[in-house]
Amino acid sequence: MTAHELITNLLKLQIRLSIPLENLEQILKSIGNTLNHIWSLLVYNGYYSVRNTSYEEQGNQIVSSCCRIYKLKLDWPIAELAKELHNYPNHTKLELCSCSLKDDQMGILEKLPNLTTLLLISEVFEENTKILVFSKGGFPSLQFLSVFRMDKISEWRVEEGAMPSLWRLRIGFCSGLTTLSDGLTYLTNLKDLTIFGMPRELHSRIQEDEEDFYKIQHVPSVVIGEPYDPPMQ
């Protein structure tokens, strides 16, 4: 197989934005047909504390050029998601890590029509975001949600009518959450719940016969791991 054929048949692509690329628009145009074949895309820069407008714009340009992806991972500070994501018919899996998104981006995420898997890791939203809200009608196709190491979140709300298709939920190492959302009772299709590494107070509240047990008692399979005890100062 020639180099040209290898590029043409490329299915998975990882791009590290270490420096802003010159003439990126022309480069993307020249390989446009190749990008149409990409089904899995990872874009990252490795410098989590650095927000750079050039990186954000070029990262979104790359995402916007891969219109047939079904799996996308973004691992770098970016204020806003590419608007084209709404129009990607195959896009079902999304992983966001250390993105520091603006608060209003949750409203964009929950309107992605075909999203079935969502992984939220570390500082997905801006540092001052304390409340995580899944609103009514949001995430209509979502089946699996993982919330991991989102330490700044101190309150989680799940409104009635949110995530109607969710059947698997995983929550771990969110040190600011001391209680689960009352809205878990609305998730009537939830079959599999895993909780681990959460504050001891939360773990205590969801034990059988404790005050928050009613929030999870309808779930057939519940796995509760060990709580997380922060190191002594």
Backbone as CSV, one residue per row, in Angstrom:
resi,resn,N_x,N_y,N_z,CA_x,CA_y,CA_z,C_x,C_y,C_z
1,MET,0.846,-1.194,0.000,0.000,0.000,0.000,0.883,1.246,0.000
2,THR,0.600,2.186,-0.851,1.392,3.409,-0.951,1.068,4.343,0.205
3,ALA,1.949,5.362,0.388,1.719,6.368,1.431,0.409,7.098,1.185
4,HIS,0.130,7.370,-0.075,-1.114,8.061,-0.413,-2.329,7.224,-0.018
5,GLU,-2.233,5.921,-0.274,-3.345,5.030,0.067,-3.508,4.921,1.575
6,LEU,-2.392,4.917,2.310,-2.462,4.877,3.764,-3.186,6.092,4.312
7,ILE,-2.841,7.264,3.796,-3.478,8.500,4.253,-4.956,8.504,3.883
8,THR,-5.245,8.070,2.657,-6.634,8.071,2.193,-7.506,7.169,3.038
9,ASN,-6.941,6.052,3.531,-7.708,5.084,4.300,-7.573,5.280,5.809
10,LEU,-7.029,6.406,6.223,-6.848,6.707,7.637,-8.202,6.798,8.337
11,LEU,-8.345,6.076,9.464,-9.609,6.063,10.197,-9.504,6.740,11.552
12,LYS,-8.317,6.661,12.179,-8.122,7.254,13.504,-7.033,8.317,13.411
13,LEU,-7.260,9.436,14.069,-6.322,10.553,13.977,-6.128,11.188,15.347
14,GLN,-4.858,11.397,15.733,-4.504,12.114,16.957,-3.665,13.323,16.576
15,ILE,-4.047,14.486,17.087,-3.324,15.714,16.759,-2.969,16.438,18.051
16,ARG,-1.686,16.730,18.218,-1.239,17.522,19.357,-0.929,18.930,18.874
17,LEU,-1.591,19.898,19.452,-1.381,21.291,19.083,-0.294,21.879,19.978
18,SER,0.950,21.701,19.582,2.067,22.197,20.384,2.443,23.626,20.008
19,ILE,2.242,23.969,18.741,2.438,25.340,18.276,1.347,25.642,17.245
20,PRO,0.916,26.899,17.154,-0.074,27.234,16.130,0.467,26.915,14.739
21,LEU,-0.355,26.308,13.912,0.057,25.909,12.570,-0.221,27.018,11.566
22,GLU,0.748,27.278,10.715,0.534,28.256,9.652,-0.226,27.609,8.498
23,ASN,-1.069,28.404,7.867,-1.814,27.952,6.683,-2.642,26.702,6.953
24,LEU,-3.194,26.599,8.168,-3.966,25.409,8.515,-5.177,25.254,7.598
25,GLU,-5.817,26.350,7.275,-7.007,26.268,6.432,-6.687,25.643,5.081
26,GLN,-5.563,26.046,4.490,-5.161,25.484,3.202,-4.806,23.993,3.336
27,ILE,-4.156,23.653,4.456,-3.794,22.254,4.684,-5.050,21.394,4.784
28,LEU,-6.031,21.883,5.525,-7.266,21.111,5.708,-8.015,20.948,4.391
29,LYS,-8.004,21.984,3.594,-8.661,21.891,2.289,-7.981,20.855,1.398
30,SER,-6.665,20.811,1.460,-5.922,19.906,0.576,-6.114,18.440,0.950
31,ILE,-6.456,18.166,2.206,-6.665,16.773,2.633,-8.120,16.544,3.036
32,GLY,-9.003,17.380,2.535,-10.413,17.318,2.926,-11.035,15.955,2.733
33,ASN,-10.761,15.299,1.599,-11.348,13.986,1.338,-10.871,12.947,2.341
34,THR,-9.614,13.064,2.741,-9.074,12.138,3.736,-9.770,12.304,5.074
35,LEU,-9.984,13.543,5.488,-10.615,13.801,6.787,-12.050,13.306,6.823
36,ASN,-12.670,13.197,5.676,-14.042,12.683,5.623,-14.130,11.218,6.030
37,HIS,-12.983,10.522,6.035,-12.975,9.105,6.402,-12.674,8.892,7.884
38,ILE,-12.263,9.939,8.585,-11.886,9.800,9.988,-13.109,9.472,10.832
39,TRP,-13.019,8.408,11.649,-14.128,8.068,12.542,-13.779,8.272,14.013
40,SER,-12.477,8.413,14.327,-12.056,8.632,15.709,-11.015,9.744,15.736
41,LEU,-11.273,10.796,16.507,-10.395,11.969,16.521,-10.056,12.368,17.953
42,LEU,-8.756,12.559,18.215,-8.265,13.082,19.486,-7.475,14.348,19.203
43,VAL,-7.850,15.437,19.867,-7.121,16.700,19.743,-6.688,17.130,21.144
44,TYR,-5.393,17.372,21.321,-4.884,17.758,22.636,-3.645,18.619,22.463
45,ASN,-3.240,19.292,23.565,-1.983,20.027,23.497,-1.049,19.733,24.658
46,GLY,-1.565,19.126,25.720,-0.692,18.715,26.808,-0.362,19.804,27.809
47,TYR,-0.827,21.038,27.571,-0.546,22.142,28.483,-1.867,22.614,29.072
48,TYR,-2.346,21.908,30.106,-3.699,22.106,30.600,-3.952,23.516,31.131
49,SER,-2.942,24.163,31.691,-3.145,25.466,32.307,-3.053,26.606,31.305
50,VAL,-2.715,26.293,30.079,-2.503,27.337,29.083,-3.709,27.446,28.154
51,ARG,-4.326,28.621,28.119,-5.404,28.859,27.168,-4.870,29.796,26.088
52,ASN,-4.992,29.374,24.846,-4.459,30.119,23.726,-5.514,30.185,22.637
53,THR,-5.881,31.393,22.235,-6.942,31.576,21.245,-6.616,30.882,19.936
54,SER,-5.348,30.912,19.545,-4.947,30.261,18.300,-5.177,28.760,18.364
55,TYR,-4.818,28.152,19.513,-5.058,26.727,19.689,-6.546,26.420,19.577
56,GLU,-7.376,27.243,20.250,-8.818,27.004,20.266,-9.395,27.063,18.854
57,GLU,-9.029,28.088,18.118,-9.554,28.257,16.764,-9.100,27.120,15.855
58,GLN,-7.817,26.764,15.944,-7.303,25.725,15.061,-7.835,24.346,15.458
59,GLY,-7.993,24.123,16.761,-8.577,22.861,17.188,-9.986,22.687,16.668
60,ASN,-10.782,23.746,16.731,-12.148,23.681,16.230,-12.188,23.559,14.713
61,GLN,-11.215,24.152,14.026,-11.132,23.982,12.578,-10.922,22.515,12.207
62,ILE,-10.059,21.857,12.975,-9.782,20.440,12.716,-11.035,19.607,12.978
63,VAL,-11.690,19.857,14.119,-12.918,19.121,14.438,-13.972,19.348,13.363
64,SER,-14.093,20.585,12.906,-15.103,20.925,11.908,-14.831,20.266,10.562
65,SER,-13.600,19.860,10.328,-13.240,19.240,9.055,-13.454,17.724,9.045
66,CYS,-13.717,17.155,10.222,-13.917,15.697,10.331,-15.398,15.428,10.582
67,CYS,-16.189,15.631,9.563,-17.645,15.661,9.740,-18.284,14.286,9.901
68,ARG,-17.496,13.208,9.736,-18.088,11.874,9.845,-17.602,11.105,11.058
69,ILE,-16.950,11.788,11.990,-16.464,11.119,13.191,-17.631,10.587,14.017
70,TYR,-17.380,9.468,14.672,-18.353,8.996,15.647,-17.779,9.103,17.066
71,LYS,-16.438,9.199,17.182,-15.801,9.274,18.486,-14.865,10.484,18.518
72,LEU,-15.038,11.335,19.522,-14.232,12.553,19.632,-13.752,12.722,21.059
73,LYS,-12.447,12.993,21.206,-11.875,13.321,22.503,-11.154,14.652,22.397
74,LEU,-11.500,15.571,23.294,-10.852,16.877,23.362,-10.156,16.996,24.710
75,ASP,-8.865,17.262,24.688,-8.061,17.299,25.908,-7.158,18.534,25.876
76,TRP,-7.790,19.682,25.959,-7.037,20.931,26.027,-8.003,22.073,26.353
77,PRO,-7.507,23.179,26.935,-8.390,24.289,27.290,-9.039,24.907,26.060
78,ILE,-10.348,24.922,26.054,-11.097,25.469,24.926,-12.400,26.054,25.473
79,ALA,-12.681,27.293,25.143,-13.845,27.967,25.708,-15.151,27.470,25.114
80,GLU,-15.146,27.186,23.799,-16.376,26.811,23.114,-16.142,25.619,22.196
81,LEU,-17.164,24.798,22.058,-17.112,23.649,21.163,-17.384,24.073,19.729
82,ALA,-16.944,23.264,18.795,-17.227,23.526,17.384,-18.738,23.421,17.147
83,LYS,-19.314,24.444,16.552,-20.767,24.478,16.339,-21.233,23.368,15.400
84,GLU,-20.346,22.884,14.551,-20.727,21.872,13.564,-21.093,20.526,14.192
85,LEU,-20.755,20.305,15.457,-21.021,19.020,16.091,-22.498,18.636,16.025
86,HIS,-23.372,19.631,16.029,-24.808,19.351,15.971,-25.205,18.627,14.687
87,ASN,-24.425,18.831,13.652,-24.798,18.306,12.334,-24.076,17.017,11.960
88,TYR,-23.340,16.438,12.898,-22.588,15.223,12.596,-23.462,14.005,12.898
89,PRO,-23.965,13.331,11.876,-24.940,12.259,12.095,-24.376,11.032,12.798
90,ASN,-23.058,10.818,12.693,-22.449,9.611,13.264,-21.852,9.833,14.652
91,HIS,-21.892,11.069,15.133,-21.183,11.399,16.367,-21.943,10.874,17.579
92,THR,-21.422,9.791,18.187,-22.103,9.166,19.314,-21.281,9.140,20.596
93,LYS,-19.949,9.315,20.504,-19.101,9.222,21.687,-18.265,10.492,21.843
94,LEU,-18.279,11.049,23.065,-17.551,12.284,23.323,-16.870,12.202,24.681
95,GLU,-15.570,12.513,24.694,-14.807,12.583,25.938,-14.193,13.972,26.046
96,LEU,-14.472,14.639,27.166,-13.947,15.976,27.410,-13.071,15.929,28.654
97,CYS,-11.848,16.425,28.523,-10.893,16.372,29.630,-10.174,17.714,29.760
98,SER,-10.274,18.324,30.938,-9.538,19.558,31.232,-9.774,20.632,30.183
99,CYS,-11.023,20.829,29.799,-11.344,21.755,28.715,-11.621,23.181,29.186
100,SER,-12.089,23.346,30.435,-12.447,24.673,30.958,-13.453,25.384,30.058
101,LEU,-14.484,24.671,29.664,-15.530,25.243,28.813,-16.323,26.307,29.552
102,LYS,-16.882,27.237,28.807,-17.816,28.198,29.375,-19.061,27.469,29.867
103,ASP,-19.729,28.071,30.855,-20.924,27.446,31.438,-21.982,27.122,30.392
104,ASP,-22.155,28.017,29.417,-23.251,27.836,28.460,-23.034,26.657,27.507
105,GLN,-21.847,26.055,27.532,-21.575,24.952,26.620,-22.329,23.674,27.006
106,MET,-22.762,23.563,28.261,-23.587,22.419,28.630,-24.883,22.428,27.820
107,GLY,-25.423,23.617,27.574,-26.620,23.726,26.758,-26.410,23.232,25.340
108,ILE,-25.188,23.347,24.846,-24.858,22.830,23.510,-24.669,21.318,23.566
109,LEU,-23.970,20.849,24.587,-23.726,19.414,24.720,-25.026,18.621,24.786
110,GLU,-25.967,19.094,25.601,-27.175,18.306,25.826,-28.118,18.290,24.637
111,LYS,-27.818,19.090,23.623,-28.640,19.093,22.413,-28.040,18.239,21.285
112,LEU,-26.889,17.613,21.532,-26.308,16.728,20.525,-27.246,15.533,20.361
113,PRO,-27.867,15.371,19.211,-28.996,14.441,19.078,-28.658,12.964,19.169
114,ASN,-27.444,12.576,18.747,-27.114,11.157,18.646,-26.102,10.689,19.682
115,LEU,-25.743,11.559,20.612,-24.712,11.227,21.592,-25.200,10.125,22.535
116,THR,-24.468,9.009,22.579,-24.828,7.898,23.458,-23.855,7.728,24.620
117,THR,-22.624,8.226,24.467,-21.602,8.080,25.502,-20.951,9.425,25.770
118,LEU,-20.904,9.823,27.052,-20.284,11.093,27.429,-19.404,10.875,28.644
119,LEU,-18.114,11.216,28.502,-17.162,11.136,29.598,-16.703,12.544,29.946
120,LEU,-16.931,12.949,31.193,-16.518,14.259,31.685,-15.415,14.038,32.709
121,ILE,-14.210,14.551,32.402,-13.046,14.248,33.221,-12.322,15.536,33.606
122,SER,-12.027,15.668,34.879,-11.273,16.791,35.409,-12.027,18.098,35.169
123,GLU,-11.331,19.205,34.948,-11.975,20.511,34.877,-12.601,20.722,33.500
124,VAL,-13.726,20.087,33.271,-14.405,20.202,31.976,-14.943,21.602,31.771
125,PHE,-15.424,22.229,32.858,-15.967,23.582,32.764,-15.070,24.563,33.517
126,GLU,-15.332,25.829,33.338,-14.522,26.860,33.978,-14.453,26.650,35.487
127,GLU,-13.390,27.155,36.089,-13.121,26.908,37.500,-14.242,27.399,38.404
128,ASN,-14.943,28.471,37.990,-16.003,29.014,38.838,-17.339,28.292,38.667
129,THR,-17.362,27.223,37.864,-18.588,26.444,37.687,-18.731,25.482,38.858
130,LYS,-19.745,25.718,39.690,-19.947,24.916,40.896,-21.142,23.961,40.777
131,ILE,-22.041,24.246,39.847,-23.266,23.453,39.724,-23.309,22.792,38.357
132,LEU,-23.540,21.505,38.337,-23.660,20.741,37.104,-25.138,20.423,36.892
133,VAL,-25.701,20.926,35.786,-27.138,20.786,35.548,-27.392,20.007,34.263
134,PHE,-28.199,18.962,34.373,-28.702,18.232,33.215,-30.186,18.578,33.112
135,SER,-30.535,19.385,32.141,-31.871,19.971,32.099,-32.880,19.109,31.359
136,LYS,-34.140,19.429,31.559,-35.259,18.693,30.970,-35.104,18.610,29.452
137,GLY,-35.223,17.408,28.908,-35.106,17.207,27.473,-33.687,17.087,26.963
138,GLY,-32.711,17.282,27.848,-31.313,17.235,27.424,-30.794,15.816,27.284
139,PHE,-29.833,15.630,26.394,-29.191,14.344,26.131,-30.230,13.253,25.841
140,PRO,-31.005,13.420,24.786,-32.109,12.485,24.512,-31.670,11.059,24.208
141,SER,-30.443,10.870,23.702,-29.984,9.530,23.308,-28.912,8.965,24.229
142,LEU,-28.517,9.720,25.250,-27.390,9.316,26.085,-27.689,8.027,26.853
143,GLN,-26.746,7.074,26.762,-26.894,5.786,27.436,-25.866,5.585,28.545
144,PHE,-24.684,6.180,28.378,-23.623,6.009,29.376,-23.022,7.368,29.713
145,LEU,-22.995,7.677,31.002,-22.407,8.928,31.484,-21.372,8.601,32.550
146,SER,-20.175,9.197,32.403,-19.127,9.065,33.403,-18.682,10.460,33.833
147,VAL,-18.714,10.700,35.129,-18.266,11.975,35.706,-17.118,11.650,36.651
148,PHE,-15.924,12.172,36.341,-14.723,11.717,37.044,-13.806,12.897,37.345
149,ARG,-13.418,13.006,38.608,-12.465,14.021,39.083,-12.889,15.454,38.746
150,MET,-14.167,15.732,38.823,-14.642,17.107,38.667,-14.788,17.716,40.064
151,ASP,-13.644,18.100,40.631,-13.568,18.477,42.040,-14.245,19.799,42.378
152,LYS,-14.415,20.682,41.403,-14.997,21.997,41.685,-16.523,21.955,41.789
153,ILE,-17.124,20.885,41.310,-18.577,20.778,41.326,-19.049,20.449,42.744
154,SER,-19.919,21.305,43.287,-20.434,21.085,44.640,-21.921,20.744,44.643
155,GLU,-22.570,20.872,43.491,-23.997,20.540,43.406,-24.285,19.945,42.030
156,TRP,-25.104,18.914,42.019,-25.463,18.232,40.775,-26.978,18.157,40.678
157,ARG,-27.526,18.659,39.576,-28.968,18.648,39.383,-29.327,17.852,38.132
158,VAL,-30.274,16.943,38.280,-30.826,16.211,37.149,-32.321,16.502,37.112
159,GLU,-32.764,17.241,36.102,-34.169,17.610,36.016,-34.992,16.470,35.408
160,GLU,-36.257,16.457,35.738,-37.148,15.443,35.186,-37.200,15.576,33.664
161,GLY,-37.007,14.472,32.968,-36.993,14.494,31.511,-35.606,14.565,30.914
162,ALA,-34.586,14.703,31.751,-33.207,14.689,31.246,-32.732,13.248,31.095
163,MET,-31.904,12.995,30.106,-31.258,11.698,29.883,-32.245,10.524,29.976
164,PRO,-33.323,10.550,29.220,-34.348,9.504,29.349,-33.866,8.107,28.974
165,SER,-32.776,8.003,28.204,-32.280,6.703,27.749,-31.110,6.190,28.574
166,LEU,-30.698,6.942,29.590,-29.504,6.567,30.352,-29.716,5.246,31.090
167,TRP,-28.794,4.312,30.884,-28.885,3.034,31.607,-27.620,2.721,32.398
168,ARG,-26.539,3.477,32.140,-25.302,3.235,32.880,-24.707,4.561,33.337
169,LEU,-24.369,4.641,34.623,-23.834,5.867,35.202,-22.655,5.529,36.098
170,ARG,-21.567,6.298,35.940,-20.375,6.111,36.762,-19.939,7.453,37.322
171,ILE,-19.731,7.511,38.629,-19.308,8.755,39.290,-18.130,8.425,40.195
172,GLY,-17.035,9.186,40.054,-15.880,8.901,40.877,-14.994,10.105,41.146
173,PHE,-14.490,10.182,42.360,-13.488,11.171,42.765,-13.915,12.613,42.447
174,CYS,-15.156,12.935,42.755,-15.633,14.326,42.680,-15.716,14.827,44.118
175,SER,-14.636,15.373,44.628,-14.482,15.628,46.062,-15.425,16.701,46.602
176,GLY,-16.007,17.518,45.719,-16.910,18.570,46.183,-18.346,18.126,46.353
177,LEU,-18.677,16.937,45.858,-20.053,16.438,45.921,-20.246,15.608,47.191
178,THR,-21.125,16.060,48.063,-21.392,15.314,49.293,-22.768,14.660,49.278
179,THR,-23.519,14.871,48.192,-24.823,14.229,48.047,-25.132,14.036,46.575
180,LEU,-25.933,13.026,46.261,-26.341,12.784,44.882,-27.576,13.614,44.549
181,SER,-27.814,13.790,43.266,-28.967,14.547,42.821,-30.269,13.806,43.127
182,ASP,-31.271,14.557,43.608,-32.610,13.982,43.782,-33.138,13.453,42.454
183,GLY,-32.685,14.066,41.345,-33.185,13.718,40.027,-32.806,12.334,39.548
184,LEU,-31.947,11.629,40.291,-31.645,10.250,39.899,-32.908,9.395,39.915
185,THR,-33.873,9.784,40.708,-35.124,9.020,40.765,-35.895,9.112,39.458
186,TYR,-35.610,10.134,38.649,-36.279,10.276,37.356,-35.691,9.347,36.293
187,LEU,-34.502,8.842,36.545,-33.812,8.012,35.557,-34.316,6.573,35.666
188,THR,-35.500,6.339,35.172,-36.169,5.056,35.363,-35.551,3.935,34.528
189,ASN,-34.763,4.271,33.523,-34.096,3.255,32.704,-32.694,2.927,33.195
190,LEU,-32.272,3.564,34.285,-30.928,3.336,34.806,-30.822,1.920,35.380
191,LYS,-29.871,1.144,34.850,-29.700,-0.250,35.247,-28.390,-0.509,35.984
192,ASP,-27.408,0.360,35.761,-26.057,0.080,36.242,-25.455,1.367,36.802
193,LEU,-25.188,1.382,38.094,-24.648,2.572,38.761,-23.394,2.188,39.532
194,THR,-22.300,2.926,39.280,-21.044,2.709,40.000,-20.613,4.013,40.650
195,ILE,-20.327,3.947,41.935,-19.884,5.116,42.702,-18.620,4.719,43.450
196,PHE,-17.573,5.534,43.326,-16.320,5.202,43.998,-15.509,6.469,44.248
197,GLY,-14.710,6.427,45.298,-13.799,7.524,45.577,-14.469,8.852,45.885
198,MET,-15.714,8.812,46.337,-16.429,10.041,46.658,-16.242,10.369,48.143
199,PRO,-16.615,11.592,48.565,-16.472,11.936,49.978,-17.207,10.945,50.889
200,ARG,-16.662,10.716,52.052,-17.237,9.736,52.979,-18.679,10.094,53.329
201,GLU,-18.988,11.377,53.392,-20.359,11.790,53.708,-21.350,11.277,52.677
202,LEU,-20.991,11.388,51.394,-21.880,10.896,50.340,-22.046,9.385,50.446
203,HIS,-20.943,8.679,50.655,-21.015,7.225,50.772,-21.929,6.815,51.928
204,SER,-21.860,7.562,53.017,-22.689,7.231,54.180,-24.164,7.462,53.889
205,ARG,-24.467,8.516,53.148,-25.859,8.890,52.906,-26.593,7.920,51.987
206,ILE,-25.855,7.188,51.154,-26.529,6.303,50.189,-26.565,4.848,50.648
207,GLN,-26.113,4.590,51.858,-26.224,3.236,52.381,-27.695,2.884,52.630
208,GLU,-28.006,1.604,52.579,-29.381,1.174,52.799,-29.893,1.684,54.141
209,ASP,-31.127,2.201,54.110,-31.809,2.766,55.280,-31.305,4.150,55.658
210,GLU,-30.343,4.698,54.887,-29.901,6.067,55.156,-30.708,7.049,54.311
211,GLU,-30.495,8.346,54.554,-31.387,9.388,54.029,-31.427,9.502,52.512
212,ASP,-30.371,9.141,51.812,-30.352,9.281,50.347,-30.480,7.947,49.608
213,PHE,-30.729,6.889,50.332,-30.818,5.583,49.677,-31.952,5.529,48.661
214,TYR,-33.022,6.298,48.916,-34.172,6.280,47.999,-33.795,6.751,46.598
215,LYS,-32.733,7.512,46.466,-32.328,8.030,45.167,-31.785,6.949,44.243
216,ILE,-31.300,5.857,44.821,-30.669,4.819,44.005,-31.327,3.454,44.153
217,GLN,-32.338,3.328,44.986,-32.897,2.009,45.289,-33.611,1.367,44.092
218,HIS,-33.961,2.178,43.066,-34.639,1.634,41.891,-33.666,1.029,40.878
219,VAL,-32.358,1.201,41.098,-31.348,0.728,40.139,-31.018,-0.738,40.426
220,PRO,-31.163,-1.629,39.439,-30.927,-3.063,39.689,-29.502,-3.403,40.118
221,SER,-28.508,-2.756,39.508,-27.116,-3.060,39.826,-26.414,-1.804,40.325
222,VAL,-26.045,-1.825,41.598,-25.340,-0.697,42.211,-24.032,-1.204,42.810
223,VAL,-22.922,-0.625,42.371,-21.609,-0.959,42.914,-21.057,0.275,43.610
224,ILE,-20.793,0.141,44.890,-20.259,1.263,45.671,-18.870,0.885,46.165
225,GLY,-17.871,1.610,45.669,-16.497,1.342,46.069,-16.136,2.055,47.356
226,GLU,-14.858,2.130,47.628,-14.390,2.778,48.842,-14.473,4.298,48.714
227,PRO,-14.798,4.991,49.809,-14.784,6.460,49.767,-13.353,6.977,49.689
228,TYR,-13.251,8.254,49.382,-11.928,8.876,49.316,-11.720,9.730,50.550
229,ASP,-10.656,9.461,51.253,-10.292,10.261,52.420,-9.080,11.107,52.039
230,PRO,-9.252,12.433,52.023,-8.114,13.291,51.659,-6.968,13.118,52.639
231,PRO,-5.743,13.287,52.178,-4.586,13.124,53.075,-4.588,14.137,54.212
232,MET,-4.079,13.734,55.332,-3.988,14.626,56.490,-3.043,15.774,56.191
233,GLN,-3.458,16.974,56.599,-2.613,18.146,56.421,-1.500,18.178,57.468
